């Protein structure tokens, strides 16, 4: 317990000093390993989107020889939905739930249970240590929320362009594996660029205030029709980016086309009909962010050339080497 008392301040400072989700996760993992010691066996399930709509994913787990097969089963094969429902029915003051082979600490944000830390019963922790654990988890959640708030576009409340670049780099380097590791099917990451068709006409005919309202409504439709674990960004102006995992390209196409159709069927106040065009690409081959954006942009251009209000996969382009030129056609 002396170790906990002497390190608690340093652990807190370490967590609030992190400026990215990835380093924040690494700091939490190191903190838990130090706090629990060699006998500590844990798994951390959490909704990284800070939304109750997303089922908590396995984000962190202990490593080392102490994590034998039996312990892995107890911690890594937790039936998340019923356990989450049980935790959400607990009184707010309850910090620990004792079950057959595990102990569970609910992780709350703004009064909502968004995840939990699972400890194996063989982990030996002083009673007062659970209060420190809850404090550390609370600091982690609030620092995560701070990072996410700082990366929001002020108009649409979508993630901003800077966050887009960072997220693509994280995905390309495998740092987003926590989101897909629990799927029973192999998932692939896709990135789409969406652009509001003929948006200049909206600004010219109705003014920039109405133009901003159109951007905001499109943003709301995009965000509400993707899962909580997907990423939706305002890429710039009337352009958006969506990054999401999916089983295969055909399913990704169907998802994007469904959202495109929904927007086309929505009546926008004063403006009436608004459509979007999209181009998308699979995030593979360890390319640079600019390369992925260029591929999606070329697919988007093809959607514009084909009459707008369409979705095009980069893989469907017949000649991927030719640069596109708009000529006299007003595409955007």
DRENDO-1510 file (C-alpha; in Angstrom, 1 decimal, always signed):
<recs>
REC; n; res; u; v; w
REC; 1; UNK; +0.0; +0.0; +0.0 .
REC; 2; UNK; +3.0; +2.3; +0.5 .
REC; 3; UNK; +3.7; +1.9; -3.2 .
REC; 4; UNK; +0.2; +2.9; -4.1 .
REC; 5; UNK; +0.4; +6.0; -1.8 .
REC; 6; UNK; +3.8; +7.1; -3.1 .
REC; 7; UNK; +2.9; +6.6; -6.8 .
REC; 8; UNK; -0.7; +7.7; -6.9 .
REC; 9; UNK; +0.2; +11.3; -7.7 .
REC; 10; UNK; +2.7; +10.3; -10.4 .
REC; 11; UNK; +0.2; +8.0; -12.0 .
REC; 12; UNK; -2.4; +10.8; -12.1 .
REC; 13; UNK; +0.1; +13.3; -13.6 .
REC; 14; UNK; +1.2; +10.7; -16.1 .
REC; 15; UNK; -2.3; +10.1; -17.4 .
REC; 16; UNK; -3.3; +13.7; -17.7 .
REC; 17; UNK; +0.0; +14.5; -19.5 .
REC; 18; UNK; -0.9; +12.3; -22.5 .
REC; 19; UNK; -1.9; +14.0; -25.7 .
REC; 20; UNK; -3.1; +11.1; -27.8 .
REC; 21; UNK; -5.5; +8.2; -27.3 .
REC; 22; UNK; -2.8; +5.7; -28.1 .
REC; 23; UNK; -0.3; +7.0; -25.5 .
REC; 24; UNK; -3.1; +7.4; -23.0 .
REC; 25; UNK; -3.9; +3.7; -23.4 .
REC; 26; UNK; -0.3; +2.8; -23.0 .
REC; 27; UNK; +0.1; +4.9; -19.9 .
REC; 28; UNK; -3.0; +3.3; -18.4 .
REC; 29; UNK; -1.7; -0.2; -19.1 .
REC; 30; UNK; +1.7; +0.6; -17.5 .
REC; 31; UNK; -0.1; +2.2; -14.5 .
REC; 32; UNK; -2.3; -0.9; -14.0 .
REC; 33; UNK; +0.7; -3.2; -14.2 .
REC; 34; UNK; +2.5; -1.1; -11.6 .
REC; 35; UNK; -0.5; -0.8; -9.3 .
REC; 36; UNK; -1.5; -4.4; -9.4 .
REC; 37; UNK; +2.0; -5.9; -9.4 .
REC; 38; UNK; +3.1; -9.3; -10.6 .
REC; 39; UNK; +0.1; -11.0; -9.1 .
REC; 40; UNK; -2.4; -8.7; -10.8 .
REC; 41; UNK; -4.3; -10.2; -13.7 .
REC; 42; UNK; -6.7; -7.8; -15.5 .
REC; 43; UNK; -8.7; -7.0; -18.6 .
REC; 44; UNK; -10.2; -3.6; -19.4 .
REC; 45; UNK; -13.4; -3.4; -21.5 .
REC; 46; UNK; -14.4; +0.1; -22.6 .
REC; 47; UNK; -16.4; +2.1; -25.1 .
REC; 48; UNK; -13.8; +4.4; -26.6 .
REC; 49; UNK; -16.4; +6.6; -28.2 .
REC; 50; UNK; -17.8; +7.5; -24.8 .
REC; 51; UNK; -21.2; +6.3; -26.0 .
REC; 52; UNK; -23.6; +3.8; -24.5 .
REC; 53; UNK; -24.5; +2.8; -28.0 .
REC; 54; UNK; -21.2; +1.1; -28.4 .
REC; 55; UNK; -20.6; -2.2; -26.7 .
REC; 56; UNK; -17.4; -2.0; -24.7 .
REC; 57; UNK; -14.5; -3.7; -26.4 .
REC; 58; UNK; -11.5; -5.4; -24.9 .
REC; 59; UNK; -9.0; -2.4; -24.8 .
REC; 60; UNK; -6.2; -3.6; -22.5 .
REC; 61; UNK; -5.2; -6.9; -20.8 .
REC; 62; UNK; -2.4; -8.1; -18.6 .
REC; 63; UNK; +0.6; -9.8; -20.3 .
REC; 64; UNK; +3.1; -12.3; -19.0 .
REC; 65; UNK; +3.3; -15.8; -17.7 .
REC; 66; UNK; +0.7; -15.2; -15.0 .
REC; 67; UNK; -2.0; -15.0; -17.7 .
REC; 68; UNK; -2.5; -18.8; -18.2 .
REC; 69; UNK; -5.2; -20.4; -20.3 .
REC; 70; UNK; -7.6; -20.7; -17.4 .
REC; 71; UNK; -7.2; -17.0; -16.5 .
REC; 72; UNK; -7.5; -16.0; -20.1 .
REC; 73; UNK; -10.9; -17.7; -20.3 .
REC; 74; UNK; -12.1; -16.0; -17.2 .
REC; 75; UNK; -11.0; -12.5; -18.3 .
REC; 76; UNK; -11.0; -12.5; -22.0 .
REC; 77; UNK; -14.3; -14.4; -22.7 .
REC; 78; UNK; -16.5; -12.3; -20.5 .
REC; 79; UNK; -20.1; -12.2; -21.7 .
REC; 80; UNK; -20.1; -8.4; -22.0 .
REC; 81; UNK; -23.8; -7.4; -22.6 .
REC; 82; UNK; -25.4; -9.2; -19.6 .
REC; 83; UNK; -22.5; -8.1; -17.3 .
REC; 84; UNK; -22.9; -4.5; -18.6 .
REC; 85; UNK; -26.6; -4.6; -17.9 .
REC; 86; UNK; -26.0; -5.8; -14.4 .
REC; 87; UNK; -23.5; -3.1; -13.7 .
REC; 88; UNK; -25.8; -0.4; -15.0 .
REC; 89; UNK; -28.4; -1.5; -12.4 .
REC; 90; UNK; -26.0; -1.0; -9.6 .
REC; 91; UNK; -26.1; +2.0; -7.2 .
REC; 92; UNK; -23.8; +4.8; -8.2 .
REC; 93; UNK; -21.8; +4.3; -5.0 .
REC; 94; UNK; -21.0; +0.6; -5.7 .
REC; 95; UNK; -17.3; +0.4; -6.8 .
REC; 96; UNK; -16.8; -3.4; -6.9 .
REC; 97; UNK; -18.9; -6.4; -8.0 .
REC; 98; UNK; -17.7; -9.8; -6.8 .
REC; 99; UNK; -18.5; -12.8; -9.1 .
REC; 100; UNK; -17.4; -16.4; -9.1 .
REC; 101; UNK; -13.9; -16.1; -10.4 .
REC; 102; UNK; -13.6; -12.4; -11.1 .
REC; 103; UNK; -14.0; -9.0; -9.6 .
REC; 104; UNK; -15.5; -6.2; -11.7 .
REC; 105; UNK; -15.0; -2.5; -11.3 .
REC; 106; UNK; -17.5; -0.4; -13.3 .
REC; 107; UNK; -16.1; +2.5; -15.2 .
REC; 108; UNK; -18.5; +5.5; -15.4 .
REC; 109; UNK; -18.6; +8.8; -17.2 .
REC; 110; UNK; -21.2; +11.4; -16.5 .
REC; 111; UNK; -23.1; +8.8; -14.5 .
REC; 112; UNK; -23.2; +6.2; -17.3 .
REC; 113; UNK; -21.4; +2.9; -17.2 .
REC; 114; UNK; -19.2; +2.8; -20.3 .
REC; 115; UNK; -17.1; -0.2; -19.4 .
REC; 116; UNK; -15.4; -2.1; -16.7 .
REC; 117; UNK; -12.1; -3.5; -15.3 .
REC; 118; UNK; -12.1; -7.2; -14.7 .
REC; 119; UNK; -9.7; -8.6; -12.1 .
REC; 120; UNK; -9.0; -12.3; -11.6 .
REC; 121; UNK; -9.8; -13.4; -8.0 .
REC; 122; UNK; -6.2; -14.6; -7.5 .
REC; 123; UNK; -5.1; -10.9; -7.8 .
REC; 124; UNK; -4.2; -9.8; -4.3 .
REC; 125; UNK; -5.1; -6.2; -3.7 .
REC; 126; UNK; -5.6; -4.3; -0.4 .
REC; 127; UNK; -9.1; -3.1; +0.2 .
REC; 128; UNK; -8.0; +0.5; +0.0 .
REC; 129; UNK; -6.4; -0.3; -3.4 .
REC; 130; UNK; -9.8; -0.5; -5.1 .
REC; 131; UNK; -10.4; +3.2; -4.3 .
REC; 132; UNK; -7.1; +4.0; -6.0 .
REC; 133; UNK; -8.0; +1.8; -9.0 .
REC; 134; UNK; -11.4; +3.6; -9.4 .
REC; 135; UNK; -9.6; +7.0; -9.2 .
REC; 136; UNK; -7.1; +6.0; -11.9 .
REC; 137; UNK; -9.8; +4.8; -14.2 .
REC; 138; UNK; -11.8; +8.0; -13.6 .
REC; 139; UNK; -8.7; +10.1; -14.5 .
REC; 140; UNK; -8.3; +8.0; -17.7 .
REC; 141; UNK; -11.9; +8.5; -18.8 .
REC; 142; UNK; -11.9; +12.3; -18.2 .
REC; 143; UNK; -8.5; +12.7; -20.0 .
REC; 144; UNK; -9.9; +10.7; -22.9 .
REC; 145; UNK; -13.0; +13.0; -23.0 .
REC; 146; UNK; -10.7; +16.0; -22.9 .
REC; 147; UNK; -8.7; +14.8; -25.9 .
REC; 148; UNK; -11.9; +14.0; -27.8 .
REC; 149; UNK; -13.5; +17.4; -27.1 .
REC; 150; UNK; -10.3; +19.2; -28.3 .
REC; 151; UNK; -10.5; +17.4; -31.6 .
REC; 152; UNK; -14.1; +18.3; -32.5 .
REC; 153; UNK; -15.1; +20.5; -35.4 .
REC; 154; UNK; -17.0; +23.4; -33.7 .
REC; 155; UNK; -19.8; +23.6; -36.3 .
REC; 156; UNK; -20.7; +19.9; -36.8 .
REC; 157; UNK; -19.3; +18.4; -33.6 .
REC; 158; UNK; -17.7; +15.8; -35.8 .
REC; 159; UNK; -14.0; +14.9; -35.4 .
REC; 160; UNK; -11.8; +17.4; -37.2 .
REC; 161; UNK; -9.2; +17.2; -39.9 .
REC; 162; UNK; -6.2; +16.9; -37.6 .
REC; 163; UNK; -7.7; +13.9; -35.9 .
REC; 164; UNK; -8.4; +12.3; -39.3 .
REC; 165; UNK; -4.7; +12.3; -40.1 .
REC; 166; UNK; -3.8; +10.9; -36.7 .
REC; 167; UNK; -6.5; +8.2; -36.9 .
REC; 168; UNK; -5.4; +7.0; -40.4 .
REC; 169; UNK; -1.8; +6.7; -39.2 .
REC; 170; UNK; -3.0; +4.7; -36.1 .
REC; 171; UNK; -5.0; +2.3; -38.2 .
REC; 172; UNK; -2.3; +1.8; -40.8 .
REC; 173; UNK; +0.2; +1.0; -38.0 .
REC; 174; UNK; -2.2; -1.4; -36.2 .
REC; 175; UNK; -3.0; +0.7; -33.2 .
REC; 176; UNK; -6.7; +0.4; -33.6 .
REC; 177; UNK; -6.8; -3.4; -33.2 .
REC; 178; UNK; -8.8; -3.2; -30.0 .
REC; 179; UNK; -11.9; -2.2; -32.1 .
REC; 180; UNK; -11.9; -5.3; -34.3 .
REC; 181; UNK; -10.2; -8.0; -32.3 .
REC; 182; UNK; -13.5; -9.3; -30.8 .
REC; 183; UNK; -15.2; -9.9; -34.2 .
REC; 184; UNK; -15.8; -13.5; -35.2 .
REC; 185; UNK; -15.1; -12.4; -38.8 .
REC; 186; UNK; -12.0; -10.8; -40.2 .
REC; 187; UNK; -12.6; -7.1; -40.6 .
REC; 188; UNK; -11.0; -4.6; -42.9 .
REC; 189; UNK; -10.7; -0.9; -42.5 .
REC; 190; UNK; -12.3; +1.4; -45.2 .
REC; 191; UNK; -12.1; +5.2; -45.6 .
REC; 192; UNK; -14.7; +7.2; -47.6 .
REC; 193; UNK; -14.6; +10.8; -48.7 .
REC; 194; UNK; -18.1; +12.4; -49.1 .
REC; 195; UNK; -18.8; +15.7; -50.7 .
REC; 196; UNK; -22.1; +17.6; -50.9 .
REC; 197; UNK; -23.0; +17.9; -54.6 .
REC; 198; UNK; -23.1; +21.4; -56.1 .
REC; 199; UNK; -22.7; +23.0; -52.7 .
REC; 200; UNK; -21.6; +26.3; -54.3 .
REC; 201; UNK; -25.1; +26.7; -55.6 .
REC; 202; UNK; -26.5; +26.5; -52.1 .
REC; 203; UNK; -24.3; +29.3; -50.9 .
REC; 204; UNK; -24.9; +31.4; -54.0 .
REC; 205; UNK; -28.7; +31.0; -53.9 .
REC; 206; UNK; -29.4; +30.8; -50.2 .
REC; 207; UNK; -26.5; +32.4; -48.4 .
REC; 208; UNK; -23.8; +31.0; -46.1 .
REC; 209; UNK; -26.0; +30.7; -43.1 .
REC; 210; UNK; -28.3; +28.2; -44.9 .
REC; 211; UNK; -25.1; +26.6; -46.3 .
REC; 212; UNK; -23.9; +26.0; -42.8 .
REC; 213; UNK; -27.3; +24.5; -41.8 .
REC; 214; UNK; -27.0; +22.1; -44.8 .
REC; 215; UNK; -23.5; +21.1; -43.7 .
REC; 216; UNK; -24.8; +20.6; -40.1 .
REC; 217; UNK; -27.7; +18.4; -41.1 .
REC; 218; UNK; -25.6; +16.3; -43.4 .
REC; 219; UNK; -23.1; +15.8; -40.6 .
REC; 220; UNK; -26.0; +14.7; -38.2 .
REC; 221; UNK; -27.3; +12.2; -40.7 .
REC; 222; UNK; -23.8; +10.8; -41.3 .
REC; 223; UNK; -23.1; +10.5; -37.6 .
REC; 224; UNK; -26.4; +9.0; -36.7 .
REC; 225; UNK; -26.2; +6.3; -39.4 .
REC; 226; UNK; -22.8; +5.0; -38.6 .
REC; 227; UNK; -22.0; +2.9; -35.5 .
REC; 228; UNK; -20.6; +4.5; -32.3 .
REC; 229; UNK; -17.3; +2.8; -33.0 .
REC; 230; UNK; -16.9; +4.2; -36.5 .
REC; 231; UNK; -15.2; +7.6; -37.1 .
REC; 232; UNK; -16.9; +10.4; -38.9 .
REC; 233; UNK; -14.9; +13.6; -39.6 .
REC; 234; UNK; -15.5; +17.0; -41.1 .
REC; 235; UNK; -12.7; +16.9; -43.6 .
REC; 236; UNK; -13.0; +20.5; -44.7 .
REC; 237; UNK; -15.8; +22.8; -46.0 .
REC; 238; UNK; -18.5; +20.6; -47.4 .
REC; 239; UNK; -16.4; +17.5; -47.4 .
REC; 240; UNK; -16.6; +14.7; -44.8 .
REC; 241; UNK; -14.6; +11.5; -44.2 .
REC; 242; UNK; -15.8; +8.2; -42.7 .
REC; 243; UNK; -13.4; +5.5; -41.4 .
REC; 244; UNK; -15.0; +2.2; -40.4 .
REC; 245; UNK; -14.3; -1.5; -40.2 .
REC; 246; UNK; -16.3; -3.9; -42.4 .
REC; 247; UNK; -16.2; -7.6; -43.4 .
REC; 248; UNK; -15.6; -6.9; -47.1 .
REC; 249; UNK; -15.9; -4.3; -49.8 .
REC; 250; UNK; -19.4; -5.2; -51.0 .
REC; 251; UNK; -20.7; -4.7; -47.5 .
REC; 252; UNK; -18.9; -1.4; -47.1 .
REC; 253; UNK; -20.4; -0.3; -50.4 .
REC; 254; UNK; -23.9; -1.2; -49.2 .
REC; 255; UNK; -23.4; +0.7; -46.0 .
REC; 256; UNK; -22.2; +3.8; -47.7 .
REC; 257; UNK; -24.9; +3.6; -50.4 .
REC; 258; UNK; -27.6; +3.3; -47.8 .
REC; 259; UNK; -26.5; +6.5; -46.1 .
REC; 260; UNK; -26.2; +8.3; -49.5 .
REC; 261; UNK; -29.8; +7.3; -50.3 .
REC; 262; UNK; -31.0; +8.4; -46.9 .
REC; 263; UNK; -29.5; +11.9; -47.4 .
REC; 264; UNK; -31.0; +12.1; -50.9 .
REC; 265; UNK; -34.5; +11.2; -49.5 .
REC; 266; UNK; -34.2; +13.8; -46.7 .
REC; 267; UNK; -35.9; +17.2; -47.2 .
REC; 268; UNK; -33.6; +20.0; -46.2 .
REC; 269; UNK; -35.3; +23.2; -44.9 .
REC; 270; UNK; -35.5; +26.0; -47.6 .
REC; 271; UNK; -33.1; +24.1; -49.9 .
REC; 272; UNK; -35.2; +21.0; -50.5 .
REC; 273; UNK; -33.2; +18.1; -52.1 .
REC; 274; UNK; -29.5; +17.7; -51.3 .
REC; 275; UNK; -27.3; +14.8; -52.4 .
REC; 276; UNK; -23.8; +13.7; -51.7 .
REC; 277; UNK; -21.2; +11.8; -53.7 .
REC; 278; UNK; -18.7; +9.4; -52.2 .
REC; 279; UNK; -15.5; +7.6; -53.1 .
REC; 280; UNK; -13.9; +5.0; -50.8 .
REC; 281; UNK; -10.8; +2.8; -50.5 .
REC; 282; UNK; -9.6; +0.0; -48.3 .
REC; 283; UNK; -6.9; +1.0; -45.9 .
REC; 284; UNK; -4.2; -1.5; -46.7 .
REC; 285; UNK; -0.7; -1.7; -48.2 .
REC; 286; UNK; +0.7; +0.6; -45.5 .
REC; 287; UNK; +0.4; +3.6; -47.7 .
REC; 288; UNK; +0.8; +7.2; -46.6 .
REC; 289; UNK; -2.3; +9.2; -45.5 .
REC; 290; UNK; -2.0; +11.3; -48.6 .
REC; 291; UNK; -2.0; +8.2; -50.8 .
REC; 292; UNK; -5.2; +6.9; -49.2 .
REC; 293; UNK; -6.9; +10.3; -49.6 .
REC; 294; UNK; -5.8; +10.5; -53.2 .
REC; 295; UNK; -7.3; +7.1; -54.0 .
REC; 296; UNK; -10.6; +8.0; -52.3 .
REC; 297; UNK; -10.7; +11.4; -53.9 .
REC; 298; UNK; -10.2; +9.8; -57.4 .
REC; 299; UNK; -13.1; +7.5; -56.7 .
REC; 300; UNK; -15.2; +10.5; -55.5 .
REC; 301; UNK; -14.3; +12.3; -58.7 .
REC; 302; UNK; -15.6; +9.3; -60.7 .
REC; 303; UNK; -18.9; +9.5; -58.7 .
REC; 304; UNK; -19.2; +13.2; -59.8 .
REC; 305; UNK; -18.4; +12.3; -63.4 .
REC; 306; UNK; -21.1; +9.6; -63.4 .
REC; 307; UNK; -23.8; +12.1; -62.5 .
REC; 308; UNK; -23.3; +12.7; -58.7 .
REC; 309; UNK; -25.3; +11.1; -55.9 .
REC; 310; UNK; -23.3; +8.0; -56.3 .
REC; 311; UNK; -20.7; +5.9; -54.4 .
REC; 312; UNK; -17.6; +4.5; -56.1 .
REC; 313; UNK; -15.0; +2.1; -54.8 .
REC; 314; UNK; -11.4; +2.9; -55.8 .
REC; 315; UNK; -10.9; -0.8; -56.7 .
REC; 316; UNK; -13.5; -0.4; -59.5 .
REC; 317; UNK; -11.5; +2.3; -61.4 .
REC; 318; UNK; -10.3; +0.9; -64.6 .
REC; 319; UNK; -7.3; +3.1; -65.0 .
REC; 320; UNK; -5.8; +4.0; -61.7 .
REC; 321; UNK; -2.7; +5.7; -63.1 .
REC; 322; UNK; -4.3; +8.5; -65.0 .
REC; 323; UNK; -4.8; +11.8; -63.2 .
REC; 324; UNK; -8.3; +13.3; -63.4 .
REC; 325; UNK; -9.1; +16.6; -65.0 .
REC; 326; UNK; -12.4; +18.4; -64.7 .
REC; 327; UNK; -12.3; +20.2; -68.0 .
REC; 328; UNK; -15.4; +22.3; -68.5 .
REC; 329; UNK; -17.7; +20.1; -66.4 .
REC; 330; UNK; -18.8; +21.6; -63.1 .
REC; 331; UNK; -18.4; +18.6; -60.9 .
REC; 332; UNK; -18.4; +20.1; -57.4 .
</recs>
